[in-house]
Amino acid sequence: MPRSFREIVRESRLSERVVEGALRRLCLEGLVLRTEELIRRRNRVFKGRAGIRSNLRSYYLYVLKPKDKDSIEIEGLRFVKVEKRKK
C-alpha cells in the first residue's frame, strides 16, 4: 500500500531525518519505488476566527518494489525506480 513521507514518519515513530535517509538509500538501491510525478494537493484548514487557511502540499508516495518489476501502477499512479542524479 503506497505511503507518503509524512505517513511513514507517523507510523514508524522515527525522526524525519532517519526516515528521509532510509528512503533515499532504499530508493537508490532499487528496493522502494516512488511515484513518477509529484502529487500536489490543496490543504484547507479551519483556523477559528482567522478563517480558513489553504496551502498547496507537494509530495511523493512510496511503495516496496516487487521482485520481478521495475515499475508498477496502483490506483492510476505509476511507481518507478529513482535514478541517481548526475553531478
N, C-alpha and C positions, 0 to 999 in steps of 0.2 A: 504494500500500500504506500503510495507516494506521501512524503512528508516535507514540509518546509523547514528551513533552518530554525526558525522560532519553535516549531513543534518538537523538533529533535532536542533542542536545549531544554524545553519544558519537561518532556517525557524522560529524558536521561538524567536530569538534575545535575548536569555538569556545567561548567562555566562556558560562556560563549567562545572564549579563546580556545579552549580544549576542543570543543565541537568543531569550530572553524578549521583548526589544524588537522583534525582527524578526517573531516570531509574532504579537505584539499588532497591529503595523501591518498585516501581511498579512491577519489575520482581520478587522480593521475595514474594510479596503479591499475585502473580499469575495473575495480570491484563495485563501484557505485556509478549509476547513470544519473544525468541531470537533464531537466527539460531543455529542449533545443532553444526555445525562445524564452526571454524574460517575461514573467507574468506580471501584469500591472492591474491592481485593483484599488478602487476608491474606498477609503475607510472613513466612515462617518460616525462621530461620537457625540452624544449629547452631554453638554457641559453645564447643565443647570441654567442659571441666569445668563451665562455667557453665550448660550445658544448652542447651535450645532457646529462642530468643527469638522472639517474634512481634509484629508490629505491623500496623496497618491502613494501607495505602497508597492514597491517592485521587489520581486523575489523569484527564486528558482525552487522547483520541487526535486527531491532526490528519491531514488529507489535502488534497491540492490540489483545488481546485474545478473540476469540468468546465465547459466554456464554456456549455452550454445548460441547466444545472440549478442550482437554489439549495439543494437538499438531495439526499442520496443515502443508500442503505443498503448496508452492506458487512458480511457475516457476522453479520447480525442487529443491527448497531449503526447507528443513524441519525445522520448527519452533517448539520449545519445551519450557516447563516451566524451569525456572532456579532453580536448587536445592540449598538449603543453604549449605555452606561449613561446614564440621565437623572440630572442633578445635582439 
